[in-house]
Amino acid sequence: MLAKIVERVELEKAGIGDHRTTKFQKMPLREHLQAWRESLHANNCEQEYIKLKTNRVTAIIEGCQFHFCKDMNAEFLEKFLHHLRTNQGMSTQTTKHYLQAAKQFVLWMIENDRIDRNPFKTVKPGNVAIDAERRGEYQNDEVTRLLVAAEAGKPFRGLCGSDRAMLYRLALGTGFRASELAILKPESFDLSACPPVVHLQARSSKNRQPATQPISIDLANDLRPFLAAKPKGELIWPGTWNEKAAKMIRRDMEAAGIPVETTSPEGDEVRDFHALRSTYISNLIRSGADTKQVMTLARHSDPKLTMKRYARTKLSDLAEKVNGLPTGKKFAPQFAPDSDNLMQTMTTDEDLNSSGNVDSIISEGTGNPVKYDTCGDMVTAEDENLEARPAGVEPATYGSEDRFCKFANYLFCKYFRRIESPRCTQCCTSFFAIRCQ
């Protein structure tokens, strides 16, 4: 392997290389880029896709000062991507897209024998998950201030203040990305439907699937006069603002006094244009939507992406749920009846027909005596036989507490299952628990 590398370097110094790539070595990269653009067009790629890819590669060529194939270097590209993240505020996900475009371009050059190796093979895209976890959301008061500042702000790449305010509102009401909002036309809206919806074509969505997104009635009512002033068949928000959406919203955030980076009890957060989508998804969850509904509205195929990357849980949300949990205090007895008055309390029930002791009364229509116990249950002959004992024979003498506990246990086991009065059941239970302690 080392011998081949040394041989190739020596041949390059001597001006002798692979005969298939030699003729392209002195061709400027801009000509290679133009050839790649024509190739994408020949493969029926969308014009927006071609423009996006070539613009990113152009930015890399100019930023790294690559003029010819031999100038392309992994180290310079890594420094340029770092510059985009630190100085221009791009996320790791965005710079990853730049790197993908660059690698796609050089792979096309390899397949067409324009170069013999990939100079960007060792460049890593970075940890996208770190940026995703740090992306925050907008609070309700911040949204209000943002819309007011945008309404009064100066135009940005052709978008006036009122257009930007409605753009932010639609992003908060649909979760659409900047690239998806940029291609909407008045015909994309069906505000007379029930519910009002926005139609997104498959070629315009990120997952290449058509979408019909419902919107709130309040948003639909505000959109009617706004869309009525827009020409049919034309883009509602034209221009190149979507290429600098992060810069656009940060300018309005600065005017509204909203920090881009903030420290909260949940950790450090960064807000940008895509944070409008995170706010939309988090608000859906707080409204009570289940996981399937949130996934559908977010147009995700994986619930982990929805719940882990986009959904945000605040301490205030958790505190609200915890405050709704039952505590031991709620289950504590509301009163503890006095044991001395327990029998008197029991005998005042409307269901009882005796005054507390076993009494004999005459059954209506029969003339036969009927006996009831202290809980109001009829005493049968079998019960009397079990309970009867010879006169003058006293039960075995125990300690006063033990004797009472055994007697209470006997009554509890014999009559508890037959007690139908909830009040009586509660009194018996409390009485036995107090006296047996």
RODO-2510 file (C-alpha; in nm, 4 decimals, decimal comma):
residues 437
     n   res          X          Y          Z
     1     m     0,0000     0,0000     0,0000
     2     l     0,2752     0,2449     0,0965
     3     a     0,4669     0,1600    -0,2203
     4     k     0,1638     0,2452    -0,4339
     5     i     0,1210     0,5797    -0,2604
     6     v     0,4874     0,6676    -0,3078
     7     e     0,4703     0,5634    -0,6702
     8     r     0,1632     0,7767    -0,7304
     9     v     0,3243     1,0803    -0,5671
    10     e     0,6385     1,0380    -0,7781
    11     l     0,4327     1,0106    -1,0936
    12     e     0,2351     1,3221    -1,0024
    13     k     0,5587     1,5159    -0,9483
    14     a     0,6803     1,4030    -1,2853
    15     g     0,3541     1,5030    -1,4479
    16     i     0,2711     1,1425    -1,5254
    17     g    -0,0469     1,0015    -1,3709
    18     d    -0,3330     0,7695    -1,4484
    19     h    -0,4103     0,8170    -1,8163
    20     r    -0,7838     0,8192    -1,7340
    21     t    -0,7568     1,1127    -1,4911
    22     t    -0,4579     1,3020    -1,6299
    23     k    -0,6619     1,5090    -1,8737
    24     f    -0,8828     1,6370    -1,5885
    25     q    -0,6034     1,7390    -1,3512
    26     k    -0,5656     2,0867    -1,4953
    27     m    -0,9384     2,1462    -1,5380
    28     p    -1,0731     2,4032    -1,2847
    29     l    -1,3121     2,2677    -1,0270
    30     r    -1,5815     2,5073    -1,1450
    31     e    -1,5912     2,3226    -1,4761
    32     h    -1,6201     1,9905    -1,2953
    33     l    -1,9031     2,1395    -1,0900
    34     q    -2,0859     2,2554    -1,4026
    35     a    -2,0540     1,9051    -1,5500
    36     w    -2,1964     1,7565    -1,2281
    37     r    -2,4888     2,0017    -1,2430
    38     e    -2,5670     1,8867    -1,5968
    39     s    -2,5449     1,5242    -1,4880
    40     l    -2,7964     1,5793    -1,2091
    41     h    -3,0301     1,7525    -1,4509
    42     a    -2,9970     1,4626    -1,6970
    43     n    -3,1007     1,2227    -1,4179
    44     n    -3,4300     1,4133    -1,3704
    45     c    -3,3412     1,5623    -1,0334
    46     e    -3,5589     1,8481    -0,9117
    47     q    -3,4306     2,1969    -0,9855
    48     e    -3,4432     2,2921    -0,6170
    49     y    -3,2390     1,9831    -0,5278
    50     i    -2,9766     2,0637    -0,7931
    51     k    -2,9524     2,4229    -0,6766
    52     l    -2,9186     2,3222    -0,3117
    53     k    -2,6414     2,0679    -0,3753
    54     t    -2,4373     2,2824    -0,6128
    55     n    -2,4651     2,5899    -0,3891
    56     r    -2,3218     2,3954    -0,0968
    57     v    -2,0330     2,2599    -0,3022
    58     t    -1,9676     2,6082    -0,4385
    59     a    -1,9517     2,7468    -0,0836
    60     i    -1,6938     2,4784     0,0072
    61     i    -1,4815     2,5416    -0,3018
    62     e    -1,4748     2,9154    -0,2369
    63     g    -1,4368     2,8892     0,1411
    64     c    -1,1480     2,6400     0,1206
    65     q    -0,9991     2,8096    -0,1881
    66     f    -0,9955     2,4907    -0,3917
    67     h    -0,9121     2,5665    -0,7562
    68     f    -0,8069     2,2300    -0,8997
    69     c    -0,8578     1,8639    -0,8091
    70     k    -0,5182     1,8404    -0,6430
    71     d    -0,6114     2,1271    -0,4082
    72     m    -0,8946     1,9362    -0,2391
    73     n    -0,7816     1,8504     0,1136
    74     a    -0,9594     1,6943     0,4119
    75     e    -0,7910     1,9210     0,6648
    76     f    -0,9048     2,2397     0,4923
    77     l    -1,2615     2,1080     0,4677
    78     e    -1,2712     2,0226     0,8391
    79     k    -1,1586     2,3760     0,9283
    80     f    -1,4204     2,5270     0,6976
    81     l    -1,7041     2,3222     0,8506
    82     h    -1,5858     2,4226     1,1984
    83     h    -1,5917     2,7856     1,0842
    84     l    -1,9549     2,7473     0,9702
    85     r    -2,0558     2,6107     1,3098
    86     t    -1,8706     2,8590     1,5296
    87     n    -1,8806     3,1833     1,3299
    88     q    -2,1959     3,1516     1,1204
    89     g    -2,4130     2,9725     1,3747
    90     m    -2,4850     2,6642     1,1636
    91     s    -2,5860     2,3463     1,3423
    92     t    -2,3946     2,0203     1,3170
    93     q    -2,6830     1,8816     1,1110
    94     t    -2,6492     2,1630     0,8553
    95     t    -2,2727     2,1229     0,8199
    96     k    -2,3337     1,7506     0,7799
    97     h    -2,5439     1,8326     0,4739
    98     y    -2,2560     2,0404     0,3355
    99     l    -2,0194     1,7473     0,3833
   100     q    -2,2643     1,5086     0,2167
   101     a    -2,2848     1,7343    -0,0880
   102     a    -1,9039     1,7527    -0,1104
   103     k    -1,8661     1,3748    -0,0856
   104     q    -2,1417     1,3229    -0,3401
   105     f    -1,9579     1,5521    -0,5790
   106     v    -1,6203     1,3765    -0,5442
   107     l    -1,7801     1,0307    -0,5754
   108     w    -1,9314     1,1396    -0,9031
   109     m    -1,5849     1,2548    -1,0123
   110     i    -1,4362     0,9134    -0,9184
   111     e    -1,7075     0,7245    -1,1075
   112     n    -1,6372     0,9357    -1,4157
   113     d    -1,2562     0,8928    -1,3905
   114     r    -1,1959     1,2579    -1,3119
   115     i    -1,0030     1,1761    -0,9910
   116     d    -0,8694     0,8443    -0,8605
   117     r    -0,9416     0,8782    -0,4872
   118     n    -1,1742     1,0469    -0,2374
   119     p    -0,9887     1,3348    -0,0684
   120     f    -1,2699     1,3800     0,1885
   121     k    -1,2932     1,0178     0,2996
   122     t    -1,1568     1,0846     0,6488
   123     v    -1,3754     1,3883     0,7276
   124     k    -1,6294     1,3098     1,0010
   125     p    -1,9717     1,4778     1,0141
   126     g    -1,9702     1,5371     1,3903
   127     n    -2,2142     1,4262     1,6579
   128     v    -2,5546     1,5439     1,5425
   129     a    -2,7224     1,4124     1,8592
   130     i    -2,5435     1,6714     2,0741
   131     d    -2,6909     1,9613     1,8780
   132     a    -3,0340     1,7976     1,8689
   133     e    -3,0439     1,7653     2,2475
   134     r    -2,9440     2,1278     2,2924
   135     r    -3,2086     2,2696     2,0570
   136     g    -3,4724     2,4293     2,2731
   137     e    -3,8197     2,5628     2,2217
   138     y    -3,9962     2,8963     2,2492
   139     q    -4,2126     2,9880     2,5466
   140     n    -4,5548     3,1457     2,4893
   141     d    -4,4421     3,4928     2,5912
   142     e    -4,1348     3,4648     2,3670
   143     v    -4,3529     3,3712     2,0695
   144     t    -4,5653     3,6812     2,1241
   145     r    -4,2588     3,9061     2,1418
   146     l    -4,1055     3,7396     1,8357
   147     l    -4,4156     3,8020     1,6230
   148     v    -4,4375     4,1657     1,7347
   149     a    -4,0685     4,2239     1,6546
   150     a    -4,0972     4,0544     1,3145
   151     e    -4,4048     4,2607     1,2259
   152     a    -4,2149     4,5836     1,2918
   153     g    -3,8821     4,4659     1,1498
   154     k    -3,7073     4,5566     0,8285
   155     p    -3,7299     4,3346     0,5164
   156     f    -3,4984     4,0353     0,4981
   157     r    -3,4143     3,8984     0,1530
   158     g    -3,7420     4,0244     0,0137
   159     l    -3,9642     3,9256     0,3078
   160     c    -4,1339     4,2163     0,4830
   161     g    -4,2188     4,2100     0,8506
   162     s    -4,5825     4,0984     0,8147
   163     d    -4,4780     3,8139     0,5831
   164     r    -4,2216     3,6922     0,8350
   165     a    -4,4713     3,7078     1,1224
   166     m    -4,7204     3,4927     0,9318
   167     l    -4,4378     3,2598     0,8274
   168     y    -4,3447     3,2028     1,1923
   169     r    -4,7086     3,1452     1,2846
   170     l    -4,7541     2,8836     1,0146
   171     a    -4,4330     2,7092     1,1227
   172     l    -4,5642     2,6988     1,4805
   173     g    -4,9034     2,5728     1,3598
   174     t    -4,7857     2,3009     1,1198
   175     g    -4,4308     2,2040     1,2144
   176     f    -4,3206     2,2601     0,8524
   177     r    -3,9500     2,3030     0,7870
   178     a    -3,8094     2,6153     0,6221
   179     s    -3,7572     2,4355     0,2885
   180     e    -4,1184     2,3121     0,2943
   181     l    -4,2614     2,6546     0,3755
   182     a    -4,0601     2,8117     0,0952
   183     i    -4,2470     2,6227    -0,1800
   184     l    -4,6049     2,6818    -0,0591
   185     k    -4,8511     2,8585    -0,2866
   186     p    -5,2057     2,9869    -0,2187
   187     e    -5,3373     2,6735    -0,3895
   188     s    -5,1668     2,4625    -0,1221
   189     f    -5,4289     2,5745     0,1330
   190     d    -5,7858     2,4455     0,1647
   191     l    -5,9260     2,6739     0,4323
   192     s    -6,2899     2,5864     0,3581
   193     a    -6,2382     2,2204     0,4470
   194     c    -6,3318     2,0793     0,7850
   195     p    -6,0794     2,0909     0,9354
   196     p    -5,8745     2,3453     0,7378
   197     v    -5,5657     2,1820     0,5853
   198     v    -5,2393     2,2554     0,4062
   199     h    -5,1320     2,0235     0,1243
   200     l    -4,7636     1,9449     0,0822
   201     q    -4,6480     1,7733    -0,2357
   202     a    -4,4282     1,4650    -0,2166
   203     r    -4,1408     1,6252    -0,4067
   204     s    -4,1385     1,9131    -0,1592
   205     s    -4,1400     1,7155     0,1663
   206     k    -3,8289     1,5774     0,3323
   207     n    -3,9518     1,2160     0,3359
   208     r    -4,0778     1,2421    -0,0234
   209     q    -4,4313     1,1612     0,0899
   210     p    -4,7371     1,3812     0,0285
   211     a    -4,8859     1,5340     0,3412
   212     t    -5,2203     1,6879     0,4340
   213     q    -5,1631     1,8861     0,7502
   214     p    -5,4593     2,0144     0,9541
   215     i    -5,4368     2,3592     1,1071
   216     s    -5,6337     2,5350     1,3789
   217     i    -5,9447     2,7347     1,2970
   218     d    -5,7932     3,0526     1,4450
   219     l    -5,4886     3,0239     1,2196
   220     a    -5,7099     2,9544     0,9175
   221     n    -5,9165     3,2663     0,9878
   222     d    -5,6024     3,4810     0,9981
   223     l    -5,4649     3,3203     0,6824
   224     r    -5,7701     3,4038     0,4682
   225     p    -5,7057     3,7790     0,4267
   226     f    -5,3304     3,7187     0,4115
   227     l    -5,3570     3,4680     0,1238
   228     a    -5,6209     3,6758    -0,0548
   229     a    -5,3548     3,9422    -0,1158
   230     k    -5,1098     3,6913    -0,2700
   231     p    -5,1127     3,6207    -0,6455
   232     k    -5,2374     3,2791    -0,7510
   233     g    -4,9769     3,0338    -0,8725
   234     e    -4,6899     3,2260    -0,7106
   235     l    -4,4851     3,1413    -0,4066
   236     i    -4,6249     3,2939    -0,0879
   237     w    -4,2786     3,3528     0,0581
   238     p    -4,0468     3,3876    -0,2442
   239     g    -3,6762     3,4544    -0,2474
   240     t    -3,3745     3,2925    -0,0875
   241     w    -3,4687     3,3538     0,2770
   242     n    -3,4813     2,9773     0,3477
   243     e    -3,1067     2,9536     0,2861
   244     k    -3,0518     3,1928     0,5771
   245     a    -3,3567     3,1090     0,7897
   246     a    -3,1471     3,0826     1,1074
   247     k    -2,9962     3,4274     1,0517
   248     m    -3,3379     3,5749     0,9715
   249     i    -3,5095     3,4569     1,2887
   250     r    -3,2097     3,5446     1,5053
   251     r    -3,2307     3,9026     1,3875
   252     d    -3,5953     3,9166     1,4935
   253     m    -3,5093     3,7423     1,8221
   254     e    -3,2482     4,0065     1,8949
   255     a    -3,5025     4,2816     1,8308
   256     a    -3,7481     4,1065     2,0657
   257     g    -3,4883     4,0585     2,3394
   258     i    -3,5007     3,6782     2,3137
   259     p    -3,1637     3,5093     2,3757
   260     v    -3,0462     3,2556     2,1199
   261     e    -2,8667     3,0570     2,3878
   262     t    -3,0117     3,0299     2,7348
   263     t    -2,9531     2,8312     3,0503
   264     s    -3,2568     2,6770     3,2161
   265     p    -3,3091     2,4157     3,4898
   266     e    -3,3292     2,1596     3,2079
   267     g    -2,9843     2,2531     3,0711
   268     d    -2,8397     2,4753     2,7994
   269     e    -3,0644     2,5407     2,4996
   270     v    -3,0193     2,6927     2,1541
   271     r    -3,3142     2,8368     1,9604
   272     d    -3,3225     2,8831     1,5831
   273     f    -3,5786     2,8505     1,3033
   274     h    -3,6022     2,4733     1,3409
   275     a    -3,6869     2,5266     1,7099
   276     l    -4,0309     2,6366     1,5842
   277     r    -4,0835     2,2743     1,4775
   278     s    -3,9662     2,1487     1,8177
   279     t    -4,2112     2,3878     1,9845
   280     y    -4,4948     2,2562     1,7652
   281     i    -4,4249     1,8929     1,8596
   282     s    -4,3845     1,9677     2,2312
   283     n    -4,7121     2,1618     2,2336
   284     l    -4,8885     1,8651     2,0717
   285     i    -4,7699     1,6396     2,3525
   286     r    -4,8778     1,8885     2,6196
   287     s    -5,2225     1,9098     2,4588
   288     g    -5,2753     1,5388     2,5341
   289     a    -5,2105     1,3891     2,1882
   290     d    -5,0922     1,0283     2,1960
   291     t    -4,7683     0,9060     2,0400
   292     k    -4,9297     0,7924     1,7141
   293     q    -5,1024     1,1259     1,6621
   294     v    -4,7832     1,3217     1,7311
   295     m    -4,5844     1,0966     1,4934
   296     t    -4,8422     1,1485     1,2172
   297     l    -4,8533     1,5257     1,2558
   298     a    -4,4729     1,5446     1,2754
   299     r    -4,4501     1,3103     0,9722
   300     h    -4,2057     1,0788     1,1478
   301     s    -4,1728     0,7039     1,0936
   302     d    -3,9915     0,6326     1,4210
   303     p    -4,1412     0,7215     1,7627
   304     k    -3,7900     0,7469     1,9090
   305     l    -3,7176     1,0384     1,6763
   306     t    -4,0351     1,2130     1,7884
   307     m    -4,0053     1,1592     2,1617
   308     k    -3,6292     1,1756     2,2119
   309     r    -3,5089     1,4332     1,9624
   310     y    -3,7979     1,6771     1,9322
   311     a    -4,0196     1,6458     2,2383
   312     r    -3,9220     1,8637     2,5324
   313     t    -4,0312     1,8184     2,8940
   314     k    -4,0010     2,1110     3,1325
   315     l    -3,9758     2,0907     3,5102
   316     s    -4,3006     2,2837     3,5292
   317     d    -4,4714     2,0087     3,3271
   318     l    -4,3351     1,7402     3,5586
   319     a    -4,4344     1,9373     3,8686
   320     e    -4,7913     1,9686     3,7420
   321     k    -4,8161     1,5906     3,6987
   322     v    -4,6602     1,5168     4,0364
   323     n    -4,8979     1,7557     4,2140
   324     g    -5,1872     1,5506     4,0800
   325     l    -5,0663     1,2293     4,2439
   326     p    -5,2510     1,1016     4,5555
   327     t    -5,0672     1,1295     4,8860
   328     g    -5,1057     0,9511     5,2175
   329     k    -5,2837     1,2504     5,3641
   330     k    -5,5781     1,2072     5,1314
   331     f    -5,6308     0,8478     5,2445
   332     a    -5,6085     0,9201     5,6221
   333     p    -5,9338     0,8574     5,8236
   334     q    -6,1473     1,1660     5,8396
   335     f    -6,2540     1,0849     6,2016
   336     a    -6,1765     0,8332     6,4753
   337     p    -6,4977     0,7368     6,6620
   338     d    -6,4886     0,7257     7,0392
   339     s    -6,5026     0,3628     7,1533
   340     d    -6,7317     0,4494     7,4448
   341     n    -6,9896     0,5909     7,2097
   342     l    -6,9427     0,3333     6,9375
   343     m    -7,2457     0,1210     7,0249
   344     q    -7,4587     0,4307     7,0597
   345     t    -7,3386     0,5476     6,7175
   346     m    -7,4227     0,2118     6,5655
   347     t    -7,7691     0,1948     6,7104
   348     t    -7,8697     0,5270     6,5587
   349     d    -7,8649     0,3827     6,2064
   350     e    -8,2015     0,3753     6,0401
   351     d    -8,1443     0,0117     5,9483
   352     l    -8,1306    -0,1008     6,3136
   353     n    -8,4444    -0,2040     6,4990
   354     s    -8,2971    -0,2468     6,8454
   355     s    -8,1474    -0,0240     7,1088
   356     g    -7,8133    -0,1981     7,1306
   357     n    -7,8843    -0,5346     7,3062
   358     v    -8,0479    -0,8427     7,1661
   359     d    -8,4201    -0,7649     7,1906
   360     s    -8,7256    -0,9658     7,1126
   361     i    -8,9948    -0,8088     6,8973
   362     i    -9,3063    -0,9468     6,7364
   363     s    -9,2857    -1,0160     6,3651
   364     e    -9,5630    -0,8481     6,1751
   365     g    -9,8502    -1,0807     6,0922
   366     t    -9,7055    -1,3930     6,2634
   367     g    -9,6961    -1,3207     6,6335
   368     n    -9,3675    -1,5073     6,6643
   369     p    -9,0842    -1,3378     6,8485
   370     v    -8,7966    -1,2361     6,6271
   371     k    -8,4537    -1,1526     6,7710
   372     y    -8,1996    -0,9129     6,6264
   373     d    -7,8405    -0,8641     6,7274
   374     t    -7,6639    -0,5326     6,7805
   375     c    -7,5866    -0,4978     6,4112
   376     g    -7,9473    -0,5424     6,3097
   377     d    -7,9146    -0,8999     6,1798
   378     m    -8,1759    -1,1611     6,2603
   379     v    -8,0641    -1,4230     6,5153
   380     t    -8,1568    -1,7767     6,4061
   381     a    -8,2203    -2,0789     6,6258
   382     e    -7,8869    -2,2247     6,5183
   383     d    -7,7090    -1,9128     6,6332
   384     e    -7,8882    -1,9283     6,9685
   385     n    -7,7802    -2,2876     7,0244
   386     l    -7,4211    -2,2005     6,9487
   387     e    -7,4253    -1,9021     7,1778
   388     a    -7,6237    -2,0513     7,4656
   389     r    -7,4421    -2,1734     7,7773
   390     p    -7,5687    -2,3174     8,1105
   391     a    -7,6723    -2,0681     8,3734
   392     g    -7,4107    -1,9934     8,6304
   393     v    -7,1255    -2,1183     8,4130
   394     e    -6,8845    -1,8360     8,3516
   395     p    -6,6376    -1,8338     8,0592
   396     a    -6,2706    -1,8880     8,1285
   397     t    -6,1099    -1,5810     8,2810
   398     y    -5,8285    -1,4235     8,0816
   399     g    -5,6551    -1,0935     8,1163
   400     s    -5,9027    -0,8162     8,0512
   401     e    -5,7323    -0,7089     7,7280
   402     d    -5,6914    -1,0638     7,5953
   403     r    -6,0496    -1,1510     7,6800
   404     f    -6,1818    -0,8443     7,5023
   405     c    -5,9615    -0,9040     7,1967
   406     k    -6,0801    -1,2648     7,1649
   407     f    -6,4414    -1,1589     7,2082
   408     a    -6,3992    -0,8761     6,9556
   409     n    -6,2351    -1,1122     6,7104
   410     y    -6,5248    -1,3564     6,7506
   411     l    -6,7826    -1,0871     6,6805
   412     f    -6,5832    -0,9490     6,3911
   413     c    -6,5456    -1,2879     6,2206
   414     k    -6,9078    -1,3870     6,2817
   415     y    -7,0847    -1,0697     6,1751
   416     f    -6,8459    -0,8623     5,9641
   417     r    -6,9218    -1,0406     5,6363
   418     r    -7,2942    -0,9898     5,6870
   419     i    -7,2819    -0,6186     5,7654
   420     e    -7,4435    -0,4276     5,4806
   421     s    -7,4401    -0,0809     5,6299
   422     p    -7,1203     0,1062     5,5189
   423     r    -7,1429     0,3207     5,8291
   424     c    -7,1618     0,0193     6,0558
   425     t    -6,8704    -0,1495     5,8799
   426     q    -6,6512     0,1565     5,9290
   427     c    -6,7440     0,1887     6,2928
   428     c    -6,6756    -0,1780     6,3697
   429     t    -6,3420    -0,1733     6,1999
   430     s    -6,2268     0,1426     6,3782
   431     f    -6,3628     0,0236     6,7151
   432     f    -6,1840    -0,3099     6,7089
   433     a    -5,8603    -0,1509     6,5933
   434     i    -5,8665     0,0978     6,8812
   435     r    -5,9576    -0,1418     7,1590
   436     c    -5,7158    -0,4144     7,0507
   437     q    -5,4086    -0,1957     7,0409
***
